[in-house]
């Protein structure tokens, strides 16, 4: 059974930075995609933030391009999200995901104050 555990969330002022980490446990075989989604306060849907394949190809939401960087350590099956120039609208619960298998972490809160 694969489990994902996020860490690194917190409260930061606008313009600040945070680095999220997502550690996986369990066996992961073959090519996969790890990513980050977020759910803003009052919204039901979770929006894509960024993804990265096991080969290193990345994809970003337009709203975070140039500010966020996704990376991964394949040896440890860990994914990171470096978030710079944070804005109040980045406030959300951030979830780590792993595909295939549609695995989700429990989420970590990021709050950006103005």
N, C-alpha and C positions, 0 to 999 in steps of 0.2 A: 504494500500500500504506500503510495507516494503522498507525502505531506509537504506543504509549503509554509514557511514561517517568515513573515515580514518583520523588519525592525528599522528604526531610524527616524520615525515620524516625530512630530513635536510642534511647538509653537515658535514661529519666527516672524520677524518684522518684514514688511515689504522691501524687496531688494536683496534680501538675505538668501542663504543657501541651505539646503539639506541634502543628505545622501541616504537613500533608502537601500536596504539590502533584503534579499529573499533567499533563504537557505532551503534546500530540499533534502528530504530524507527518503529512503527507499531506492529501489533500483530503477534507473532510467535507461532505456535501451534505444539506440538509433537516433536518427535526426529528430529534432524537436524545435519548438518555438517557445520561448519564454517572453513574458510581457508584463506590462503594467496597465491597469485600468483604474479609473477613479469614479467615485460616486459623490457628487456635490450635495450639500445640504438641501433637503427638500425635493431632490430629484430621485426618481425610481430607477432610471437606467444608469448603467455603468458605461462610461465612455473610454474608448481606447486612448492611451497616453503614448505608449511606445512598445514595439516588439523587436526581438532579436532572434535570429535563427541560430542553430548550433554552428552554422558556417560563418556567422558574424554579420549577416545582412540585417540592416535596421530599417525601421519604419516609424515615423512620428506623426502625431496629430499636428495639424497646422498651428494650433494654439501654443504649442510648446517648442516648435522648431527654433533652434538657435539658443534656447535656454536650458533644455534638458538633454542629458546624454545617457543612453542606456548602454550597458556593457555586461559581460558575463565571464565567469571563470568556468570553463567546461570541465576541468578536472574536479572541481568541487560542486558542479551543478548549482552554481549560485549566480544570481542576476542582481545588478545594481541599477539605481537610477539617481544620477547626479542632477540636482535641481538648482539652478542658479537664477538670479534675478526674479525671485518669486513675487507673485502678485496676489492680492486678496482673492481673486477669482480662481486661484489654484487650490484654495481651501477645499478639502475633500477627504474621504477615506480612500486610501490607495491600496489596491489589491494586486497581488502577484498571481500570474497564471502560467500554466504549462500545458502545451498541446503537443502531441495527441493525449487524450485522456480527459481533457477539460478539467484540470485540477485548478483549484483556487485556494489562496491563503485566507486567513481570517481578517486581513485588512489592518492598516495602520493609519492613524489620524494625522493629517497635516493641516495645520491652521496658520494662515498668513494674516497678520494684523496690518492695518493701514496706518 
